[in-house]
Amino acid sequence: MKTILNTARLYIYLTVQQSETWILLLVVPVIMMVVLGLAINQDAFADVTILVDVVDEDQTELSAALLAQLEGVQGDTVVFCWYGADDNDDACNLKAKDSFSKVGTDRLKEGDVAATLIIPQGFGAAIEQGQAIPLTYRSNDQFNSPTVAKTTIETAISQFSGSILIADIGTRVGAEDFNAYPTDEERQAAYESLRTNAQNQMLQPAVTVKRQSSGEAIVVGLGTRQSVSGIGSMFVLFTLLGVAQTMVVERQQGTLQRLFTLPVPRFNIITGKILGAFSFGVLQFVVFILIGLLFLDVDWGKDYLAVAALVLAYCWSGTALGFAMSTFVKTPEQAAGASNFLAMMLAPLGGAWWPLDIVPDFMRVAGHISPIAWVMDGFNELLYYNGTLVDVLPMVGVLLGMSVLFIGVAVQRFKYE
């Protein structure tokens, strides 16, 4: 045991002696936490209004139905501006006499609106014939607003398509299986009735749940809560994956082989190095937590035992991943490149840069191959929902399961020579 502890202590000592350690693993992440925390804070989005110009070139009943669907999904953030309408929101600064050909392109180019949606001629006829006709969507070069606008539009189109599908299936089954509509007029009337009823149901406001902490409404994924936990997790992963490069360098320089000649079990030396990387990662995360608590107003919740369990499980899984990776790379350059690539891939995939709530379902599922996704799920429970140890135990369990898998691969492939 003494050999393991001494080896771990030496690993930490050598790591902190490198000046780049302090810059890359402590200074840079703290700067990123502050910048991102200020850039995506909740107050910054409180009064944002995203304008989207909408042009109906079709002027049919079905295009009007789509416009109604769009109006149903707009809110305080996304506001649709209708060409030819005299009841636009005051923020639109658009008059009924304004034509898209004269002012629309300039509004988009100058950044007055975030995007433009055009419903082309033939839209209604194509829908009636069961054909698809593409809508024209144009957005400006801003980073956030086109994404929000496009998501809102896609929601409306999805609901509109759903009402079409419900009406189509309903009338077809009624006509073919029950002979309910003997004439084309009756079938068309039933189709319109079903579509209108389905659309009206979809236009009903969805049930929303507001999470609150200390009486204050909290938006998940904004502010220093997201930036400190996410950026902290990413840079700790850089540290933990660094064990792969250490192993390769020492093997290449012969240091590891010389250590194996000592009258101690080889397993103790390897375990000591792994424990050193793990311990440094934990210390790094503790520093980030303290910085967030003392300087960035991050409330880590009431259960610090849960925070500790998350940090320890995450750091152990990252260390195990680095150890496993060391058995696949052969040169320090390969180890460094693989570590950087893996950390930079797993970080955004796992929600370190942005909350996974804003990505499509399949990306949310794929993102959970990353240990960062599980630790961020746990931190979200603690930071936003006042979670406890019980709430984060599933995440801790998955992280420990990943550790077992990575250690198993590493032990199977590791060669002492």
N, C-alpha and C positions, 0 to 999 in steps of 0.2 A: 504493500500500500504506500509505503514511503517513496518508493521509486516512481509510482504513478503521480503522486503529488508533486514531487520534485521536477518531474518532466513537464507537468502542466504549468508549474510556476515558471520554469525556464521558457516555455513557449510564450507565455504572457509577457515576460520580461523582454524577450527579443522582439516581440511585436510592438511594444510601446516605445522601444528604442528607435524605431523608424519614424522619421519626421512626416513622411507621407501618410502614416497611419492617422495622425492627428488631423491632417488636412482633409483627406478623403473620407475618413470614417467618422469624424466628429464635426468639423467645421462646415464642410459642404452640406451634409444632411440638415444641420440646424438652419443654415441659410435657406435651403429649399423649403423646410417646414414653415418658416416665417413668411416667405414669399407666397407660397401656395395657400397658406392659411389666410392671408390677407386678400389674395386674389379671388378665392372662392368662398368668402365668408357669407353668412346668411343675410346680413344687412345689404350686401352688394346686389343681391338679387331681389330685394324686397320691392323695389319700385321699378323694376325693369319691365318694359312693354315691348314685345316683339310684333312688328306689323308685317302682315302678309297680304299682298295684293291678289285679288281673285277676279278673273275675267271669265264670264260665261258667254262663249261664242255660239253655243248650241241653242240656248233659249228654248228648251223643251221642258216637259214636266219632270223628266228624270234628272235633267241637269239641275232643275230647281230643287229636287229632292236631295241631291248631293250638297247643294248650297245650304240647305236646312241642316243637313248632318254636320257640315263644317261649323255652322253657327252654334250647333249644340255642344261641340267639344271645345270651343274657344273659351278662354277664361281671362283672368286678370293679366296673365303673362303673354299669351298669344292672342292677338286681335286680328280678325280678317277684315280687309277693306274691300268693299264690293264696288266695282265699276258700274255706273248707271243707277246706283241706289242713292236716295237722298237721306237715309237714316244711318249713315256711318257713324262710328265712334268719333268723338272730337279729335282723338289722337291721330286719326287717319289723315286729316287735312286733305280730304278728297271730296270734290263736289260731284253732283249727279251728272253734270254736263261734261266732266273730264273724260276723255277717251284714253284707252290704254295706249293706242298708237302714238299719242302726243306726249303723254306724261309718264306712262308706265315704265319705259326703259330707263328714263333719267332717274326716276325714284329708286330703282334698284341699283343703278350704277353709282349714284351719289350716296347710297347707304341710308336713304330715308326709310326703306323697308328692307326686311331681312330676306324675303323671297317673293316669288310670284308663281301663282298656280293658274294655268289656262285650261279651261274645259273646251275642247275643240268641237267644231261642227261635226255632226254625225254621231255624237256621243250617245244620245238617247236612242237613235235608230239601231246602233250597234248593240246596245244592251238588250233591246227588245228582241233582237235576232240571236241572242246568246253569244255574241262576239265581244272580244275585248278591244278597246281602243285606248291607246296610251294618253294620259294627261301630260301636259307640259309643265315641268317644275324647274324653276331657275332660282338660284340663291346667290348671295354675294359671298365675299371671301372672309367674313367674320368667322371666328372659331366656334362660338357656342350657339348663337341664335339660329342658324340654319338647321342644326341638329334638332333643337327643340321644336322648331316650326315643322320640320319634315315629320317628326314623330307624331305631332298633333294631327297633321294631314293624313298620315297613314292610318291613324286610329279612326278618323272619320270615314275614310275609304273602306276600311275593313268592316265597319259597322254597316255602311251602305251596301257593300257586297253581300254581307250576311242577310240583310233584309231581302235582297234580290234572290238569293239562294233559297231562303225560306219560302218565299212566294212561288218560286218555280217548282220546288219539290211538292209543296202543298197542292197546287193546282194539278200537277201531273198525276199525283197519287189519286186525287179526287176524281179526275177524268178517266184514268185508265183502270182503276181498281173498283170504283164505286159508281161510275157513269153519272157523276154529280152535275156535270156541266154539258148538257146536250148540244148547246150552240157555242160558237166561237165568242159571241158577245158575252154570254154568261161566264165563260172561262176567263175572258179578259177582265171582266168586272171582279171576279173572285181573286184573280191575280193582283189587281190593284189594291183590293181591300186587304189582302194578306200582307202585301208589301208595305202599305201605309201603317197597318197595325204594328208590324215588326219594327218599322222605323221609329214609330212613336215610342215603343217600349225601349228601344236603344237610346232614344233621346232623353229618357228619364235620367236625372242625376245619379251618378254612381254613389254607393255608400263609401264614405271616406272615414278613416280613423286618424286622428291627430295624436301623435305621441307627444307627451309633455314631460318636462323635467323641471322641478321646482317652480311650477306654474308657467313656465315659458315654453312655447311651441318650438320644437326642434326639427330641423330638416336634416335627415340622415345624409351624410356624405359631404357636408359643407364645413368650412372653417378649419380651425386648428385641430379639432378632433380627428378629422380625416387626414390632414397633412402630417401630423405628428405620428399617429399610429401607422399610416401607410408608408411614408418616407422612412420612418424608423425601421419598419419591417424590411423594407427593401435594402437599406444599407447594412442592417445586421446580417441579411442573407449574403451580401457581398463578403462580409467577414467570415461567415461560417463556411462558405464555399472555398475560401482561401486555404483551408486545410489541404485541399487537393494539390495546390501549387506547392505548399510546404513539403508535402510528402514526396512529390516528384523531384523537387530541388535537392532535398536531402538524399534521396536515393541516387540521383545523378552525381552529386558531389562526394558520395561515399560516406556521408555523415551517419546515415541510418545504418549502414552495414557495420560501421565501427561501434555504434551503440549496441548492436546485437552481440558484439563480442564480450560485453560486460557480463558478469556472473549474475544476471537477473533474467527472469523470463521475458522473452521477446514480446509477449502479449502485454506485459506491463508497460513497456515503452510506447507501443502503439496506443494503448489505452490512455496513457498520460498525455500524448499529443492531442488526442481527440478531446480529452477533458480540458486541456488548455484552450483549444479553439472554442469549445462550448462555453467555458467560463468567461472568456473575453467577450463573446457574443452577448452573454447575459449581462455583464457589466456595462456593455455599450447600450443595451436596451434600457437598463436602469437609468443611465445618464439621460437618455432621451425622455424617459418618463418624468424624471425630475425637472428637466428643462421645460417640458410641457406644463407641468404642475406649477412651477414657480414663476415662469416668465411668460407663458403663452395661454394662461387661463384655461387649461385643459382639466376638466373634472373627470378623474379616472373611475368614478363610481364609489360605492360604499364598501365594496368587498375587495380588499387588496389581496386576499388569499386567492381570489379568482384571477386577478391580474398576474400574480406570481405563477399560478398554474399554467396560464396561457403562455407567458414568456418562457418558462422552462420547457414546456412541451414543444413550442415553436423552435427554440434554439436547439433543442436536441434533434428535431427532425431535420433542420438545416445542416447541422454538423454531420448527421448520418448521410445526408445527400452528398455533402462534400467528400466524405470518406469513400462513398461508393464511386463517385466520379473519379477519384484518384486512381482507381483500378482500371480506368478506360483510357486515360491520357498517358503519353510517354515522355513529353518534354514540358519544361516550364511554360513555354509559349502556348502550347496546346492547353495546358491547365488554366492559364490566365484567360485565354480567349474563350474557353468553354465556360469558365466561371462567370465572366462578364455577360456572355450571351444568355446563359441560363437565368441569371439574376434579372437582366433587362427584359427577358421574355416573361418570366413568372410574375414579375411585379405588376405590370398593367393587366395581365391576364387574371391575376388574383385580386385586383381591386385596390392596389396600393396607390394608384394615381387618381382613380375615380371610383365611386361606389358601383358595385355590380348591379345595383337596382336600375341603372340607366341603360344597360346593355341588353340585347336580345336574349331570350331564354336559353338558346343553345350555347351562347357565349358564357352565360352564367353557369351552366352545367360544365362546360369545358374548363372554365376558370378554376374549378375546384380540384383540378389535378395539381394545382399550386398550393404549397403549404401556406402561402400568404393569404389565400382566400379564406382558409379556415381560421387563421389567427385574426383576420379582419372581421369575420363573422362574430367571433368571440368579443372583440373590442367593441363592435357595434352594439352588442347586447349590454356591455358594461357602460359605454360612454353615452348612449342615447336612451336606453330603456331601463337604466338602473338595475341591470341584471346582477345575479349572484353566481356563486361557484356552481350551483346546480344548473344554471342556464348555459354555462360554458363547458360543462363536462362533455357533451357530445363533440365539440370542437377539439378539446384536449384529447379525447379518445382517438379521434381520427389522426391527429398529429402524431400521437404515440404509435398508432398503427403504421403510419408512413415510416416512422423511425425504425420499427422492426423490419419492415420490408427493405429499406435502404441498407441497414446493417447486415441483413441476410445476404444481399447481393454482394456487399463489400467483403464479407468474410469468405464467401464462396470463391471470389476472384482474387483476393489479395495474396501476393507472393512476397515472402520475406527477403528472397534473394534479389 
